[in-house]
Amino acid sequence: MSTIGRYVAGIGLSLCAGAGLARAQTPSGEPPVRIGLGGGFSVPTSYADSTFKTGWHGQGFLLFNLGPLLHLGTAIPAIRLDVGYQHFGFKNPLAGAEAPQFAGSNAEAAATSTILSGLATLRLNLAQGGRIRPYLLAGLGAFHVAVDSAGGAGSASQTHFGIDGGGGIALDLGRVDFFVEGKVQNVYTDQGVINSKSIRYIPITFGLVF
């Protein structure tokens, strides 16, 4: 199993284990561990915009509430362990000069690209209590970028370091929270995957936290 595979598998096991821990309550009434699931669309920006079409994504995460341990003024910190999946199509599959330059891939036949990510994310909740709670996000981790070629011509993949940042709003619905968030994710590449040394896109996510 690859390094990214082991990393994502470990986070997946943590998501399963968190289901039991999420039943407990902190003194403030907030569960110490919560599970989030979501999905939405991903908008490529910068150099990626000339290569990729708008794509779609899904994500899952474990949310560790640090409120009982640490307060930063009115901001309440939490840690998220995120697993994400992005799927993009190419605007022009035959644009060999702009297709990803992975060793062993047929760049001129590239049809789709997927990105599997595992990140550790700091979440700052900007309001205490209330039904509507805005928050900020900042994270870093590994991104496994794969290219699948059209017509069965082959595929290739590489793993890169990346960062993300953004924010969202959570709506308290009782036992669950509904959330909407937007982030900028930047994947740093060694070879200039799309005539640049990074892939940048904005995932807009809708989901639930249990």
C-alpha positions in Angstrom: 0.0 0.0 0.0 1.3 3.5 -0.9 2.1 6.1 1.7 -1.0 8.1 0.8 -3.0 4.9 1.0 -1.8 4.1 4.5 -2.4 7.7 5.5 -6.0 7.8 4.3 -6.7 4.3 5.6 -5.6 5.5 9.1 -7.9 8.5 8.9 -10.7 6.2 7.8 -10.3 3.9 10.8 -10.3 7.0 13.0 -13.6 8.1 11.5 -15.1 4.7 12.4 -13.7 4.8 16.0 -15.1 8.4 16.4 -18.6 7.2 16.1 -18.5 5.8 19.6 -16.7 8.7 21.1 -19.1 11.2 19.6 -21.8 10.0 22.0 -19.9 11.5 25.0 -20.4 15.2 26.0 -18.1 17.9 27.2 -19.0 20.0 30.2 -20.3 22.6 27.7 -22.6 20.1 26.1 -20.6 19.9 22.9 -19.5 16.3 21.9 -15.7 16.0 22.1 -15.6 14.1 18.8 -18.0 14.6 15.9 -18.2 13.1 12.4 -18.9 15.2 9.3 -19.9 14.2 5.7 -20.4 16.5 2.8 -20.0 17.2 -0.9 -20.4 19.8 -3.6 -18.6 21.3 -6.6 -15.0 22.4 -7.2 -14.0 25.4 -9.2 -10.5 25.4 -10.7 -8.6 28.7 -10.6 -5.4 30.2 -11.8 -3.6 27.9 -14.4 -6.0 25.1 -13.5 -8.9 27.0 -14.9 -7.5 26.8 -18.4 -7.2 23.0 -18.2 -9.9 21.6 -15.9 -13.7 21.9 -16.1 -15.6 22.6 -12.9 -15.6 19.3 -11.0 -17.3 17.7 -8.0 -16.1 16.3 -4.7 -17.0 14.5 -1.5 -15.4 14.7 1.9 -15.5 13.1 5.4 -13.9 14.3 8.6 -13.4 13.8 12.3 -13.9 17.0 14.4 -12.1 17.1 17.8 -13.6 19.8 20.0 -10.8 21.5 22.0 -13.1 24.0 23.8 -12.7 22.4 27.3 -8.9 22.6 26.9 -8.2 25.8 25.1 -9.9 29.1 24.4 -8.5 31.9 22.2 -10.6 34.8 23.3 -14.1 34.4 21.7 -12.7 31.8 19.2 -13.0 28.1 20.1 -10.4 25.9 18.4 -11.0 22.4 17.0 -9.0 19.9 15.0 -10.3 18.2 11.9 -8.9 15.1 10.2 -10.2 15.4 6.6 -10.4 12.9 3.8 -11.4 14.3 0.4 -12.0 13.2 -3.2 -12.0 15.6 -6.2 -13.0 14.7 -9.8 -12.2 16.9 -12.8 -12.7 16.6 -16.5 -10.3 18.3 -19.0 -11.6 21.2 -21.2 -9.6 19.9 -24.1 -8.3 16.3 -23.8 -6.1 16.7 -26.9 -4.3 19.8 -25.6 -1.1 17.9 -25.0 0.9 21.0 -23.9 -1.5 21.7 -21.1 -2.3 18.2 -20.0 -0.6 16.8 -16.9 2.9 15.8 -17.6 3.1 12.6 -15.5 5.8 10.1 -16.4 4.4 7.1 -18.3 1.1 8.8 -19.1 -0.4 9.6 -22.5 -0.8 13.4 -22.0 -2.6 13.9 -25.3 -5.3 11.4 -24.4 -5.8 12.6 -20.8 -9.6 12.7 -20.1 -10.1 13.0 -16.3 -8.1 13.8 -13.2 -8.9 12.8 -9.6 -7.3 14.1 -6.3 -7.5 12.1 -3.1 -6.4 14.1 -0.1 -5.7 13.6 3.6 -5.3 16.7 5.8 -5.0 17.9 9.3 -7.0 21.1 9.7 -7.4 23.7 12.4 -10.9 25.0 12.8 -11.6 28.2 14.7 -15.2 28.6 15.8 -15.8 32.4 15.9 -19.0 32.4 18.1 -20.0 30.6 21.3 -23.5 29.2 21.5 -26.3 30.3 19.2 -27.8 28.4 16.3 -25.5 30.0 13.6 -21.8 29.6 14.1 -19.2 30.9 11.6 -15.8 29.4 11.5 -12.3 29.6 9.8 -10.2 26.7 8.5 -6.5 26.2 7.8 -5.0 22.9 6.9 -2.1 21.0 5.3 -1.5 17.4 4.1 -1.0 15.0 1.2 -2.7 15.1 -2.2 -2.6 12.0 -4.5 -3.2 13.3 -8.0 -4.1 10.8 -10.7 -4.8 11.1 -14.5 -6.9 8.6 -16.4 -6.4 8.6 -20.2 -9.2 8.4 -22.7 -9.6 5.2 -24.7 -7.8 3.1 -22.2 -4.4 4.6 -23.1 -3.2 4.3 -19.5 -3.0 6.3 -16.3 -0.5 7.7 -13.9 -0.4 9.3 -10.4 1.8 11.2 -8.1 1.5 12.4 -4.4 2.2 16.0 -3.4 2.2 18.3 -0.4 -0.6 20.9 -0.3 -2.4 23.4 1.9 -5.9 24.8 2.2 -7.7 27.6 3.9 -11.2 29.1 4.0 -14.3 29.3 6.2 -17.9 28.3 6.6 -21.1 28.6 8.6 -22.7 25.9 10.7 -26.4 25.8 11.5 -27.4 24.0 14.7 -30.3 21.7 14.0 -30.3 19.9 17.3 -28.5 16.5 17.1 -26.9 17.5 13.8 -25.4 20.6 12.3 -25.8 21.6 8.7 -22.8 23.4 7.2 -21.7 25.3 4.1 -18.0 26.0 3.6 -15.6 27.2 1.0 -11.9 26.7 0.8 -8.9 27.3 -1.5 -6.8 24.2 -1.9 -3.3 24.5 -3.4 -1.5 21.3 -4.4 2.3 21.9 -5.0 3.8 19.9 -7.9 7.3 19.1 -8.9 7.1 19.0 -12.6 4.6 21.8 -13.4 1.6 19.6 -13.7 -0.4 22.1 -15.7 2.3 24.5 -16.9 2.5 25.7 -13.3 4.0 24.4 -10.1 0.7 24.1 -8.3 -2.9 23.0 -8.9 -5.4 25.4 -7.3 -9.2 25.0 -6.9 -12.0 26.1 -4.7 -14.3 23.4 -3.3 -17.7 24.6 -2.1 -19.2 22.0 0.3 -22.6 21.3 1.8 -22.9 18.7 4.5 -23.9 17.5 8.0 -22.0 17.1 11.2 -23.3 14.3 13.5 
